[in-house]
Amino acid sequence: MEKMLISGGNGFLGSHLAERAIMEGLKVTVLDDFSTSNRVNVPTEVTIIKERVEDISIQDHFEYIVHLAARPSPEDYILNPVETLMSNSIGTMKLLELAKRGSSRFVYTSSSEVYGNATMIPTPETYYGYVSSWGIRSCYDEGKRYSEALTMAYHRKFGLDTRIQRPFNVYGPRIRPDGLYGRVVPRFIQQALNGENITIHGDGKQTRSFLYVDDWVDATWRMITMDDLDGNILNIGSPDEITILELANLIVKKTNSPSKIVHVEKREDDPVRRSADITKAKNLLRWKPETNLDRGLQETIEWVRRDAM
């Protein structure tokens, strides 16, 4: 039986990927320190190693290593900048070393944040990025960029089969809506369901492109298992932009909420626009998103109502 190691595997993305891997007949080990989790999300068949990725001493062999461990919520990583950088520097190196010893296929989950405040929209993988190396978001953005560079260095120097994906604003069931961890879609949904003010940072004219988690799992599984993709970097997202103000109004309408939209201080270094050029993923993975925003939001609203309130 082939084995897969998923760092950050109890989190939002990792738990969905773990389920898919088990369904496909793999033996799955999850490495997660549960620092951003409020529950166990993975199936009982999964072996859990509760440890920080930068502290690992695993000696097992895995056919596939998928590095997902990160603090993706701005409120969280701004308060935990050192921890955020460590998982995407020392943590990445340790997993790459493990992959090198076992000749594993290594898949690194980067972020659309590596593009920073992009001037090319939709943004292709060839865009270098407009990112501050010292700003308040740099612990996340530059950590991801460093991990990409390190991953490619192992590919070039040691011939390691590496693949890098850059997800764009994935959402769906199991994404935490609460406290520091609530990213924009689940946070707006929870505020709307509670009848609270929906808080928008800045004027709300900034755009994002959102990808439903089922589509992310489909693309990621193809990226992990397809041959002849080593050394590739792929956007995994949607080319469809929506403003944050439009998103808030849509969620208010879908939840039939009495919530009012209020504007708070703009986040420092917050990108103005975000949209994925997925031409490369379409060609190489034979993939495109199948779940539109309306359906994806409905599924996420129902999950928040049922499981997260």
C-alpha positions as CSV (number, residue, x, y, z in Angstrom):
1,M,0.0,0.0,0.0
2,E,1.4,3.4,-1.0
3,K,1.8,5.9,1.8
4,M,1.3,9.7,2.0
5,L,2.4,12.2,4.6
6,I,0.4,15.4,4.8
7,S,1.8,18.2,7.0
8,G,-1.0,20.4,8.3
9,G,-3.2,17.5,7.5
10,N,-5.8,18.2,10.2
11,G,-6.5,21.6,8.8
12,F,-9.2,22.8,6.3
13,L,-7.4,21.7,3.1
14,G,-5.4,18.9,4.6
15,S,-8.4,17.0,6.1
16,H,-10.2,17.0,2.7
17,L,-7.1,15.8,1.0
18,A,-6.6,13.0,3.6
19,E,-10.1,11.8,3.0
20,R,-9.5,11.6,-0.8
21,A,-6.2,9.8,-0.3
22,I,-7.9,7.2,1.9
23,M,-10.7,6.8,-0.6
24,E,-8.0,6.1,-3.2
25,G,-6.5,3.4,-1.1
26,L,-3.4,5.1,0.4
27,K,-2.2,4.8,3.9
28,V,-2.2,8.4,5.3
29,T,-0.1,10.0,8.0
30,V,-1.0,13.5,9.2
31,L,1.7,15.7,10.8
32,D,0.0,18.5,12.7
33,D,0.6,20.4,15.9
34,F,-3.2,21.4,16.1
35,S,-2.1,25.0,16.8
36,T,-4.8,26.3,14.5
37,S,-7.3,23.5,14.9
38,N,-10.3,23.4,17.2
39,R,-11.3,19.8,16.5
40,V,-10.0,16.6,14.9
41,N,-11.0,16.8,11.3
42,V,-9.4,13.6,9.8
43,P,-10.9,10.2,9.6
44,T,-10.0,7.5,12.2
45,E,-8.0,5.6,9.6
46,V,-5.4,8.3,9.6
47,T,-2.2,8.1,11.7
48,I,-1.7,11.4,13.5
49,I,1.7,12.7,14.6
50,K,1.1,15.7,16.8
51,E,4.2,17.7,16.3
52,R,5.4,20.9,14.7
53,V,6.7,20.4,11.2
54,E,10.0,22.1,12.0
55,D,10.6,19.6,14.9
56,I,10.0,16.4,13.0
57,S,12.2,13.3,13.3
58,I,10.2,11.0,11.1
59,Q,12.3,8.2,9.5
60,D,9.5,6.4,7.6
61,H,9.3,6.2,3.8
62,F,6.4,7.8,1.9
63,E,5.6,7.7,-1.8
64,Y,4.1,11.2,-1.5
65,I,4.8,14.1,0.8
66,V,2.4,17.0,0.7
67,H,3.5,20.1,2.7
68,L,0.4,22.1,3.7
69,A,1.4,23.3,7.2
70,A,0.9,27.1,7.5
71,R,-1.0,29.9,9.3
72,P,-3.1,31.2,6.4
73,S,-5.2,33.7,8.3
74,P,-3.8,37.3,8.3
75,E,-5.0,38.0,11.8
76,D,-3.3,34.9,13.0
77,Y,0.0,35.1,11.2
78,I,0.5,38.7,12.0
79,L,0.4,37.8,15.6
80,N,2.6,34.8,15.1
81,P,5.2,35.9,12.6
82,V,8.1,33.8,13.8
83,E,6.1,30.6,13.9
84,T,4.7,31.4,10.5
85,L,8.2,31.7,9.0
86,M,9.5,28.6,10.7
87,S,7.0,26.2,9.2
88,N,7.9,27.6,5.7
89,S,11.6,27.5,6.2
90,I,13.0,24.9,8.6
91,G,9.8,22.9,8.2
92,T,10.0,22.9,4.4
93,M,13.7,21.9,4.6
94,K,13.0,19.0,6.9
95,L,10.3,17.6,4.7
96,L,12.4,18.0,1.6
97,E,15.2,16.1,3.3
98,L,12.7,13.4,4.2
99,A,11.6,13.3,0.6
100,K,15.2,13.2,-0.7
101,R,16.1,10.2,1.6
102,G,13.0,8.2,0.4
103,S,12.9,9.5,-3.2
104,S,9.4,10.7,-2.5
105,R,7.3,12.9,-4.7
106,F,7.1,16.3,-2.9
107,V,4.2,18.6,-3.4
108,Y,4.4,22.1,-1.8
109,T,1.3,24.1,-1.3
110,S,2.3,27.8,-1.7
111,S,-0.2,30.6,-2.0
112,S,-1.4,33.3,-4.4
113,E,0.1,35.7,-1.8
114,V,3.5,35.2,-3.5
115,Y,2.2,37.6,-6.2
116,G,1.6,40.4,-3.7
117,N,-0.2,43.4,-5.1
118,A,-0.1,42.0,-8.7
119,T,-0.2,44.4,-11.7
120,M,-1.0,41.5,-14.1
121,I,-4.6,40.3,-13.8
122,P,-5.4,37.4,-14.2
123,T,-2.0,36.5,-12.8
124,P,0.1,33.8,-14.5
125,E,2.7,31.7,-12.9
126,T,5.4,33.6,-14.7
127,Y,4.6,36.8,-12.8
128,Y,7.4,37.5,-10.3
129,G,5.3,39.2,-7.6
130,Y,5.2,42.6,-6.0
131,V,5.8,41.7,-2.4
132,S,7.3,43.5,0.6
133,S,10.1,41.6,2.3
134,W,9.7,43.5,5.6
135,G,6.0,44.5,5.8
136,I,3.4,43.2,8.2
137,R,2.4,40.4,5.8
138,S,6.0,39.4,4.9
139,C,6.2,36.5,7.4
140,Y,3.6,34.7,5.3
141,D,4.3,36.0,1.8
142,E,8.1,35.7,2.0
143,G,7.9,32.4,3.9
144,K,6.0,31.0,0.9
145,R,8.4,32.5,-1.6
146,Y,11.4,31.1,0.3
147,S,9.8,27.6,0.4
148,E,9.2,27.8,-3.4
149,A,12.9,28.7,-3.9
150,L,14.1,25.9,-1.6
151,T,11.8,23.3,-3.3
152,M,13.1,24.2,-6.7
153,A,16.7,24.1,-5.4
154,Y,16.1,20.5,-4.3
155,H,14.6,19.7,-7.6
156,R,17.5,21.1,-9.6
157,K,20.4,19.9,-7.3
158,F,19.1,16.5,-6.3
159,G,16.7,15.6,-9.1
160,L,13.8,15.4,-6.6
161,D,10.3,15.1,-8.1
162,T,8.8,18.4,-6.8
163,R,5.5,20.2,-7.7
164,I,4.4,23.6,-6.4
165,Q,0.8,24.8,-6.4
166,R,-0.5,28.3,-5.6
167,P,-4.1,28.1,-4.4
168,F,-6.3,31.2,-4.7
169,N,-8.7,31.7,-1.7
170,V,-10.1,28.3,-1.2
171,Y,-13.3,28.0,0.9
172,G,-15.8,25.5,1.9
173,P,-16.8,23.2,4.8
174,R,-14.3,22.9,7.7
175,I,-12.8,26.3,7.2
176,R,-12.8,28.0,10.6
177,P,-15.1,31.1,10.8
178,D,-14.2,32.1,14.4
179,G,-11.8,34.5,16.0
180,L,-8.3,35.0,14.5
181,Y,-8.8,32.1,12.0
182,G,-11.9,33.4,10.2
183,R,-11.0,34.2,6.7
184,V,-13.3,36.4,4.7
185,V,-15.9,33.9,3.4
186,P,-16.6,32.0,6.7
187,R,-16.2,35.2,8.7
188,F,-18.9,37.0,6.7
189,I,-21.1,33.9,6.9
190,Q,-20.9,33.7,10.6
191,Q,-21.5,37.4,11.1
192,A,-24.5,37.2,8.8
193,L,-26.0,34.2,10.6
194,N,-25.5,35.9,13.9
195,G,-27.0,39.1,12.7
196,E,-23.8,41.0,13.5
197,N,-22.3,43.8,11.5
198,I,-20.3,42.5,8.5
199,T,-16.9,44.1,8.8
200,I,-15.1,45.0,5.6
201,H,-11.5,46.2,5.7
202,G,-11.2,49.3,3.6
203,D,-13.7,50.4,0.9
204,G,-14.5,46.8,-0.2
205,K,-13.5,47.5,-3.8
206,Q,-10.6,45.0,-3.5
207,T,-11.2,41.8,-5.5
208,R,-10.6,38.1,-4.9
209,S,-11.3,35.0,-6.8
210,F,-12.7,32.1,-4.8
211,L,-12.3,28.4,-5.3
212,Y,-14.5,25.7,-3.7
213,V,-12.7,23.1,-1.7
214,D,-13.9,20.1,-3.8
215,D,-12.4,21.7,-6.9
216,W,-9.1,22.3,-5.0
217,V,-9.0,18.6,-4.0
218,D,-9.6,17.5,-7.6
219,A,-6.8,19.6,-8.9
220,T,-4.4,18.7,-6.1
221,W,-5.0,15.0,-6.5
222,R,-4.2,15.3,-10.2
223,M,-1.1,17.3,-9.4
224,I,0.1,14.7,-6.8
225,T,-0.6,11.6,-8.9
226,M,0.0,12.5,-12.5
227,D,3.4,11.7,-14.1
228,D,5.7,14.1,-15.9
229,L,4.8,17.2,-13.8
230,D,8.0,17.4,-11.8
231,G,9.4,20.9,-11.5
232,N,6.1,22.5,-12.4
233,I,4.4,25.5,-10.6
234,L,0.6,25.7,-11.1
235,N,-2.1,28.2,-10.1
236,I,-5.0,26.4,-8.6
237,G,-7.9,28.9,-8.5
238,S,-10.6,30.7,-10.4
239,P,-10.2,33.5,-13.0
240,D,-13.5,35.0,-11.8
241,E,-13.2,38.2,-9.7
242,I,-15.6,39.5,-7.2
243,T,-15.2,42.6,-5.0
244,I,-15.3,42.0,-1.2
245,L,-18.3,44.4,-1.0
246,E,-20.2,42.3,-3.6
247,L,-19.3,39.2,-1.7
248,A,-20.7,40.6,1.6
249,N,-23.9,41.7,-0.1
250,L,-24.3,38.2,-1.7
251,I,-23.9,36.5,1.7
252,V,-26.4,38.8,3.3
253,K,-28.9,38.0,0.6
254,K,-28.3,34.2,0.7
255,T,-28.6,34.1,4.5
256,N,-31.6,36.5,4.6
257,S,-29.6,38.3,7.3
258,P,-30.5,41.7,8.9
259,S,-26.7,42.4,9.2
260,K,-25.4,45.8,8.2
261,I,-22.2,46.2,6.3
262,V,-19.6,48.4,8.1
263,H,-16.2,49.5,7.0
264,V,-13.1,49.3,9.2
265,E,-9.5,50.3,8.7
266,K,-7.9,48.9,5.6
267,R,-5.3,46.2,6.2
268,E,-1.7,47.1,5.6
269,D,-0.3,45.8,2.3
270,D,-3.6,44.2,1.3
271,P,-3.6,43.3,-2.4
272,V,-6.0,45.4,-4.5
273,R,-6.9,42.6,-7.0
274,R,-6.5,38.8,-7.1
275,S,-7.5,36.6,-10.0
276,A,-5.9,33.3,-11.3
277,D,-4.7,32.6,-14.8
278,I,-5.3,28.8,-14.8
279,T,-4.3,28.2,-18.5
280,K,-1.4,26.0,-17.3
281,A,-3.6,23.9,-15.0
282,K,-6.2,23.4,-17.7
283,N,-3.5,22.2,-20.1
284,L,-1.4,20.0,-17.8
285,L,-4.0,18.7,-15.4
286,R,-7.0,18.8,-17.7
287,W,-8.8,20.6,-14.9
288,K,-11.0,23.6,-14.4
289,P,-13.3,24.6,-11.5
290,E,-16.8,23.0,-11.6
291,T,-18.4,24.7,-8.6
292,N,-19.7,28.2,-9.1
293,L,-19.6,30.7,-6.2
294,D,-23.4,30.6,-5.7
295,R,-23.4,26.9,-5.1
296,G,-20.2,26.9,-3.1
297,L,-21.4,29.6,-0.8
298,Q,-24.7,27.7,-0.2
299,E,-22.8,24.6,0.8
300,T,-20.5,26.6,3.1
301,I,-23.5,28.4,4.7
302,E,-25.2,25.2,5.4
303,W,-22.1,23.7,7.0
304,V,-21.6,26.8,9.2
305,R,-25.2,26.6,10.3
306,R,-24.9,22.9,11.0
307,D,-21.4,22.3,12.4
308,A,-19.6,25.6,13.2
309,M,-22.1,27.7,15.2
